[in-house]
Amino acid sequence: MQIDVLYFNECPNHFPTVERVNAILREEGCSAQVREVLVPSAEAAQQVKFLGSPTVRVNGIDIEPTAQDRKDFGLMCRRYAGGAPSHELIRAAIRSASNNAREGR
């Protein structure tokens, strides 16, 4: 499993999100590579389809189910209740990826 946390410099929720992802991986007993991916410019944001900081992707899929239809890419803060993505949102994405891996998808 690969988890990417995309962010821009000075994002106040970048580190709390990385810590939350790692804590949930421990709780779930999952191993994964967690990469922190700096998005340095508006051009890069368009290229990587960056929906704001922080963005979490598990195996390339945004943890927010409705994100696939969005097109508002750019250098901005991503709005989550409480600042960082919720434990539940991260946990659901990790469990889904784990289940898919077990089923060979």
Stockholm file with secondary structure:
# STOCKHOLM 1.0

chainA/1-105         MQIDVLYFNECPNHFPTVERVNAILREEGCSAQVREVLVPSAEAAQQVKFLGSPTVRVNGIDIEPTAQDRKDFGLMCRRYAGGAPSHELIRAAIRSASNNAREGR
#=GR chainA/1-105 SS CEEEEEECTTCTTHHHHHHHHHHHHHHHTCCCEEEEEECCSHHHHHHTTCCSBSEEEETTEESSGGGGGCCCCSSSBCCCTTSSCCHHHHHHHHHHHHHHHHTTC
#=GC SS_cons         CEEEEEECTTCTTHHHHHHHHHHHHHHHTCCCEEEEEECCSHHHHHHTTCCSBSEEEETTEESSGGGGGCCCCSSSBCCCTTSSCCHHHHHHHHHHHHHHHHTTC
//
